[in-house]
């Protein structure tokens, strides 16, 4: 559920709140990264719970966050 909370926070929380939530899970985001991730979160749909997040979305997330930070975030996704 942690990954869902971080992902959903991109849709419903302020930039600072998203940064705080991600930090709680060990991922340090910048305001710029949060703003770039928001469109990806907006494209999410319920089928992702069954099929998983599409590889194209994960690749874009990695491009935004960089490999090191993405790896930390991916661990959160893999554990929900």
C-alpha positions in Angstrom: 0.0 0.0 0.0 3.0 2.3 0.5 3.6 2.7 -3.2 -0.1 3.5 -3.8 0.0 6.1 -1.1 3.0 7.8 -2.7 1.6 7.5 -6.2 -1.9 8.8 -5.1 -0.3 11.6 -3.2 0.9 13.0 -6.5 -2.8 13.6 -7.4 -4.1 14.9 -4.1 -1.4 16.6 -2.1 0.8 19.7 -2.4 4.4 19.4 -3.7 5.7 19.7 -0.1 3.4 17.0 1.2 4.4 14.6 -1.6 8.1 15.3 -0.8 7.4 14.6 2.9 5.5 11.3 2.2 8.2 10.1 -0.2 10.9 11.0 2.3 9.2 8.9 4.9 9.7 5.9 2.6 13.3 6.8 1.9 12.9 8.5 -1.4 14.1 12.2 -1.5 12.2 14.0 -4.2 12.6 17.6 -5.4 9.7 19.9 -6.3 10.7 19.7 -10.0 10.6 15.8 -9.9 7.2 15.9 -8.2 5.9 18.2 -10.9 7.2 16.0 -13.6 5.8 12.8 -12.0 2.3 14.3 -11.7 1.3 13.6 -15.3 2.3 10.0 -15.0 0.2 9.6 -11.9 -2.7 11.2 -13.7 -2.5 8.5 -16.4 -2.8 5.7 -13.8 -5.9 3.5 -13.9 -7.4 0.7 -11.9 -6.1 -2.0 -14.3 -2.6 -1.2 -13.0 -3.5 -3.0 -9.8 -3.9 -6.2 -11.8 -1.4 -5.7 -14.7 1.2 -3.7 -12.9 2.5 -0.3 -13.9 3.4 -0.3 -17.6 7.0 -0.5 -18.5 6.8 2.8 -20.5 5.6 4.6 -17.3 8.4 3.1 -15.3 11.0 4.1 -17.9 9.7 7.7 -17.8 9.8 7.6 -14.0 13.4 6.4 -14.2 14.3 9.2 -16.6 12.8 11.8 -14.3 14.3 10.4 -11.1 17.6 9.1 -12.4 18.7 5.4 -11.9 19.8 5.6 -8.3 16.6 7.4 -6.9 14.4 5.3 -9.2 15.8 2.1 -7.8 14.8 3.2 -4.3 11.3 4.1 -5.5 11.0 0.9 -7.4 11.7 -1.0 -4.2 8.6 0.6 -2.7 6.6 -0.3 -5.8 7.8 -3.9 -5.7 6.8 -4.3 -2.0 3.2 -3.1 -2.1 
